[in-house]
Amino acid sequence: MPRIPPVIYEQADPSTRAEIDRIIAAHGRTTNMKQTLAHVPTALRALMQWYPLHDEVEAVLGHRATMLFVHAISTQTDCLICSTFFRRMLIEEGEDPEQLGLDSREQAVVDYGRQLASDANGVSDDLFSRLSEWLKPPELVLITAFGGLMVATNLFNNALRIELDDYLQPYQRET
């Protein structure tokens, strides 16, 4: 049961409806998380910056490594919505989320994502060095900022107990 119900579009004020309309136009749907964020359009716009950051990160890491990064963060924070969302993407792309074959670069990205999610103060010099072998300082800034926004999204979903969207139900990890 969510702690705060999602905004009901028909009952929302015009500026909130406009934000929701922009999301639907850009992404084809809105989600329980976005409908809940819509209570405060500024908060919704802030977390929607995930998309432009994602595009920049994907240009640096590539599609698969970016998905592995956000999946690692989301599973580490135990975010039902985000971990299931990225699990779905991996499955639809032919991956087995339980048996991901990672090269050393992808392993460093996954390790970094998990560490950001569990304790950013604990990022070791060894881990940072592994990333620095193939990422320049601006790219490290980019993936760290993106990782932070991913953690913020997970935190929002977890703290407010946002319900899993119906379309994600079939992809939920069995416990």
RAURZI-V512131 format. One record per pair of residues at least 12 apart in sequence whose C-alpha atoms are under 6 Angstrom apart, sorted by the first residue. I is the first residue (numbers start at 0). J is the second residue. Records with the same first field share a line. If there is no record, write none. Layout:
I=J ; J
This chain:
1=160 ; 161 ; 162
2=159 ; 160
5=34 ; 35
6=34 ; 35
52=145
64=105
68=108 ; 109 ; 112
70=82 ; 85
71=109 ; 112 ; 113
72=112 ; 113 ; 116
75=113
76=116
78=153 ; 157
80=163
83=171
87=170
